[in-house]
Amino acid sequence: MSGRKSVSAVLLLWGAWVAATPLATAQQTGTARMTVVVGKDVSGTIYKKLGLPERQYCWDTCLKEDRCSGVRWGVVAGDSAGLCLLMTGPLTLKDLVEPKTTDGKPIHVTVARKESNTGAGT
């Protein structure tokens, strides 16, 4: 019985190591990350529009796609699902707009650009 416990402990430790290794490796190799541009809106070349359940899916999609340089996320106040606009090429920052739905609910817009861990934009 103690042999099974030690095998289980080894497997548990190995699983924890495997789960942590990709994150550590990504940080060492300078993997890109999303950086919010506070108080600004953005325009650029939109190559994909996605309706997603939350903002993190939008950011994850951008990080996985080489041509993505930034995103514009819009969500109706009080909701978590929204519209993700994936952009490519140069991004142009502009004054933040405060769009509303036809029935007057505010739409919150969040802009983020992809950057490497060195701080340089892509």
N, C-alpha and C positions, 0 to 999 in steps of 0.2 A: 504494500500500500504506500509506503514512503517513497518507493521508486516512482510511482505514478505522480505523487505530489511534486517531486523534484522535476520530472519531465514537464508537468504543467507549469511550474514556475519558470523553467527555461523558455517554454513556448510563449508565456506571457511577457517575459522580458524581451524576447526576440520580436514579438509583435509590437511592443512599445517602441523599440528601436527602429523598426521598419516604418512605423507611422511618423516618427519624428525626423527621420533622415531626409525625406524630400524637402521639407521646410528648411532645414539647416543648409542643404545643398543649394536651394534656390537663393537663399540669402547670400551665400558666398559667391555665387556666380553672377550677381547683379541683375536678377530677374526684375522685370518691370513691375510697377505698382500704380494704382490710380491715386491722383491727387486732386482734391476738390478745389475749384476756383471759386472762392467766396465772393458773393455780391456781384457776379458777372453772369452774362448769358454768352452763348457761343454760336457761331455759324461756321459752316464748312460743307464739305461734300459728304452727304449722307449716303452710305452704301447699304444700310440695312435698318429696318424698323421692326422692333420686337415688342409685343405685349407680354410683360413678365410679372410674376407674382411679387417680386421685391427687387430693390436696387442692386443688391449684391450679385444677382444673376446677370444683370447688365454689365457690371464691372468685370465679372469673371469672363464673360464672353469677349469683351474687349481685350483683356489680358491674353486670352488664348489665340487671338487673331492678329497676325503680324501687321496687316494693313491698318488696323484700328489705331487712331491717334488720340481719340477722345470720345466722350459720350455726353449726351444731353438726356437727363432723366426727368420725366414729368409725371406727377402723381396728384390726383384730386385730394384735397384736404380731407383727412380722416380715413384714408385708404392706404394700403401698402402696395397694391398692384398698380403698375403704370406703364408708360410708353418709353422704350429705350431707343434712342437714335444713335447708331454707331457711325462715327465719322472717320474719314481718312484724309490724309494730306494736312496742309496747314490749317490751323484753327484761328478764327478771328473772334476776339473777345469784344463784347458790346455791353451796353447797359442792360441790367436785368429787367425783364418784363414781368408783369404780374398778370398772366392770362387767367381767364375764368371760363367755366363751363357756361352753356347757354342758360342754365338756371341760376347762375351767379356764384357757384362754389369756386373758391380759389384753387388754382393748379400750382403746386409748388414745383419749381424747376431747380434741379441741381446739375451743375456742370463739373465734369472731371476730365483731366487729361492723363494720358499714360506717360509715365516717367520711369527712367531706370533708377536703381537705388543710388546712383551717383548724383541724381537730381536733374539730369539732362532730359529734356522732353524728347519724345520719339517722333 
